Amino acid sequence: MYWHRLGRTLGRSGLVGATVKGPERLPGHLVADEKHTTLAGEEVYLAATAGGECCLGLALAEKADQDELTRAYGVSRDGVRDLDPEYRPRTVNTDGWAATQAAWRALFQGATIILCFLHASLEIRERAKHLKETFDALRGRVWGAYHAPDARTFSQRLRRLREGAPKHIDKPIVREKVLSLCEEREAFALAYAHPGCPRTSNPVDRLLRRLDCHLSCTQQLHGKSAAAEQGLRGWALIHNFAPMCPWTVRETPELRSPAERLNGKRYHPDWLQNLLISASLGGDRRAPRNP
């Protein structure tokens, strides 16, 4: 209970305001996804937003529909708008869930929605991994298309994959998933017009995998939604400011955590002191009001 309350205390600070030190540091590309979990035994959805290797939003939604997801993802939108009222990401990477894409289009009009290639490939893997050599060849062609150097080559490789699917894939459900991936060619190819944007949801998937361990240890979420969200924000701030893996730390010893790498600086060499200093204003980065 002591650690739970301590995490909630950290979570009283705004996530974006405590992590990002200035509007010029706001990432131009975001990644978003939802996670199923429970709050006091009831199923809820956790809307997570990541950018610049940091977690920039964790909020609960009672349903996975457009209205609830717009409200939940709107928490991160409000945080970045406190730093820069005119902020709009260039791209947002999401899976194929229509409500998620509609929510982000409503929050940031004009932002390009990038379809996650990983989710589509995983659907093929789940149905074809038992095919052994056939699956190995199919996986090579799918990811060979992903690694195409430009949009034209990418489209050509997917076109060949679609033409060869009826001949080389006997199992109907696998063939259906391959053709479904090929039909989304234009949505995947949008990423080539935005160099540097994430083409898969890996940045937020890695975050959610770490969160899985935390939720497993705490036996999911408890109490009211406001208290649960405070605990989640506290966990996210620790994720942003704690040192990364030893390999990454050795590469950039002066910038050891995601927040330090995003901001290009730190206030204190001890990561916890750096977190407490960064969150000393409660994450409020808005300009003071005139008296």
Summary of the structure (lengths in Angstrom):
residues: 291
radius of gyration: 20.6
end to end distance: 41.2
largest distance: 73.8
contacts: 925
relative contact order: 0.18
helix: 57%
strand: 13%
